[in-house]
Amino acid sequence: MTRVIAGRTAVVTGGARGIGAAIVRALIAEGVRVILADVDVELAEQTAGALAGPAARVQARALDVRDLQAFQDLIAGLEDEGTPPDILINNAGIMPLGPFLEQDPALDDRQLDVNVRGVCNGMRAVLPGMLARRRGHVVNLASTAGVIGIPNAAVYCGTKHAVIGITEAVRREHLGSGVDFTYVLPSIVATELTSGTHALRYPPPGQPTEVATAVVGALRSGRIEVFVPPFVRMSRLLPAYLPRRAVEALGRLFGVDQVFEGIDAEARRAYQQRIEEP
Ligand SMILES: NC(=O)c1ccc[n+]([C@@H]2O[C@H](COP(=O)([O-])OP(=O)(O)OC[C@H]3O[C@@H](n4cnc5c(N)ncnc54)[C@H](O)[C@@H]3O)[C@@H](O)[C@H]2O)c1
């Protein structure tokens, strides 16, 4: 059954730039009213301001997804205004890189907080209302890194495995509730998050718009697991059929082991500073 999304209200976390901003744009084009929530409120306002128009309803809101109370207040405010969210896109995420043993444990905590706790906070904030209305769709941004282990991104991979496991479990707790759940697994996408890293041999870096198109498709279809591009579903399928050595050899062939190896620190400096800000 195709779901109608025009006229719905969506909250997109981390919507100020990158994949989130592309999702905001795609939703507006579908006639969705969007609340663009980001910790970088200045950029959120700029992004929303550039997209708003007579037919485009978009508002920027300050939100740190690590703060459950702030997330609940945002959702309660929308419910009080009579525009409860029908759609939540848990997109905010960060990706510190480097050898596991050299990582600052404080950065481990931060990515667990943003990438995992942020997703839990979002679901805790919207689900009571969605379940009461028997209508809603939660889309959580995982990653292809959530089905494999990529050197120099150990904790990031862990957070994305967690997003998949948590989404699957919460979805199965709420089968038949009227609320849909999707997790999205993009390969490498050209955003600030991947600045200074290497491209895979295949597929080439994707564009945020490709992820946004896939998210809109999932909102219409109710699809649960969405790889972007679809080819990277191989990362899930091959280990089920091939011996580990063959899978690892294929990983090296595609450049998976090298993608975060010897990264360009200068090209990544601005991103690194941003994700370390208090
Ligand atoms: N770019 C990729 O290659 C790629 C691949 C797979 C999955 N993803 C996932 O897609 C999502 C978006 O990534 P992106 O590449 O667009 O990153 P990005 O860095 O370009 O944008 C992320 C946005 O999230 C916001 N944000 C960060 N911490 C926040 C917080 N605590 N609260 C609210 N907002 C916060 C940032 O201000 C920024 O606007 C992330 O979850 C990421 O892990 C990205």
The ligand as an SDF file (V2000), in Angstrom:
LIG
                    3D

 44 48  0  0  0  0  0  0  0  0999 V2000
   28.1840   10.9770    4.6090 N   0  0  0  0  0  0  0  0  0  0  0  0
   28.2580    9.6480    4.5830 C   0  0  0  0  0  0  0  0  0  0  0  0
   29.0950    9.0440    3.8790 O   0  0  0  0  0  0  0  0  0  0  0  0
   27.2800    8.8190    5.3770 C   0  0  0  0  0  0  0  0  0  0  0  0
   27.1820    7.4570    5.0570 C   0  0  0  0  0  0  0  0  0  0  0  0
   26.3010    6.6760    5.8010 C   0  0  0  0  0  0  0  0  0  0  0  0
   25.5540    7.2200    6.8240 C   0  0  0  0  0  0  0  0  0  0  0  0
   25.6840    8.5530    7.1120 N   0  0  0  0  0  0  0  0  0  0  0  0
   24.8830    9.0720    8.2160 C   0  0  0  0  0  0  0  0  0  0  0  0
   24.0130   10.0740    7.7120 O   0  0  0  0  0  0  0  0  0  0  0  0
   23.7490   11.0560    8.7230 C   0  0  0  0  0  0  0  0  0  0  0  0
   24.0350   12.4510    8.1930 C   0  0  0  0  0  0  0  0  0  0  0  0
   25.4140   12.5210    7.8460 O   0  0  0  0  0  0  0  0  0  0  0  0
   26.0400   13.6940    6.9550 P   0  0  0  0  0  0  0  0  0  0  0  0
   27.0750   13.0530    6.1130 O   0  0  0  0  0  0  0  0  0  0  0  0
   24.9750   14.4950    6.3270 O   0  0  0  0  0  0  0  0  0  0  0  0
   26.7870   14.5430    8.1010 O   0  0  0  0  0  0  0  0  0  0  0  0
   27.0560   16.1350    8.1860 P   0  0  0  0  0  0  0  0  0  0  0  0
   28.1600   16.2860    9.1610 O   0  0  0  0  0  0  0  0  0  0  0  0
   27.1980   16.7100    6.8280 O   0  0  0  0  0  0  0  0  0  0  0  0
   25.6960   16.6990    8.8170 O   0  0  0  0  0  0  0  0  0  0  0  0
   25.2670   16.2670   10.0890 C   0  0  0  0  0  0  0  0  0  0  0  0
   24.3560   17.3170   10.7220 C   0  0  0  0  0  0  0  0  0  0  0  0
   24.0100   16.8420   12.0290 O   0  0  0  0  0  0  0  0  0  0  0  0
   24.1110   17.9150   12.9460 C   0  0  0  0  0  0  0  0  0  0  0  0
   24.3700   17.4020   14.2930 N   0  0  0  0  0  0  0  0  0  0  0  0
   25.5180   16.8580   14.7780 C   0  0  0  0  0  0  0  0  0  0  0  0
   25.3940   16.5820   16.0810 N   0  0  0  0  0  0  0  0  0  0  0  0
   24.1280   16.9360   16.4270 C   0  0  0  0  0  0  0  0  0  0  0  0
   23.3940   16.8920   17.6390 C   0  0  0  0  0  0  0  0  0  0  0  0
   23.9630   16.4520   18.7740 N   0  0  0  0  0  0  0  0  0  0  0  0
   22.1140   17.3060   17.6370 N   0  0  0  0  0  0  0  0  0  0  0  0
   21.5270   17.8010   16.5020 C   0  0  0  0  0  0  0  0  0  0  0  0
   22.1820   17.8910   15.3330 N   0  0  0  0  0  0  0  0  0  0  0  0
   23.4690   17.4610   15.2920 C   0  0  0  0  0  0  0  0  0  0  0  0
   25.2660   18.7600   12.4260 C   0  0  0  0  0  0  0  0  0  0  0  0
   25.2060   20.1030   12.9350 O   0  0  0  0  0  0  0  0  0  0  0  0
   25.0400   18.6870   10.9150 C   0  0  0  0  0  0  0  0  0  0  0  0
   24.2250   19.7340   10.4670 O   0  0  0  0  0  0  0  0  0  0  0  0
   24.6280   10.6590    9.9250 C   0  0  0  0  0  0  0  0  0  0  0  0
   23.8520    9.9130   10.8350 O   0  0  0  0  0  0  0  0  0  0  0  0
   25.6890    9.7810    9.2980 C   0  0  0  0  0  0  0  0  0  0  0  0
   26.2520    8.8890   10.2190 O   0  0  0  0  0  0  0  0  0  0  0  0
   26.5190    9.3710    6.4100 C   0  0  0  0  0  0  0  0  0  0  0  0
  1  2  1  0
  2  3  2  0
  2  4  1  0
  4  5  1  0
  4 44  2  0
  5  6  2  0
  6  7  1  0
  7  8  2  0
  8  9  1  0
  8 44  1  0
  9 10  1  0
  9 42  1  0
 10 11  1  0
 11 12  1  0
 11 40  1  0
 12 13  1  0
 13 14  1  0
 14 15  2  0
 14 16  1  0
 14 17  1  0
 17 18  1  0
 18 19  2  0
 18 20  1  0
 18 21  1  0
 21 22  1  0
 22 23  1  0
 23 24  1  0
 23 38  1  0
 24 25  1  0
 25 26  1  0
 25 36  1  0
 26 27  1  0
 26 35  1  0
 27 28  2  0
 28 29  1  0
 29 30  1  0
 29 35  2  0
 30 31  1  0
 30 32  2  0
 32 33  1  0
 33 34  2  0
 34 35  1  0
 36 37  1  0
 36 38  1  0
 38 39  1  0
 40 41  1  0
 40 42  1  0
 42 43  1  0
M  CHG  2   8   1  16  -1
M  END
$$$$
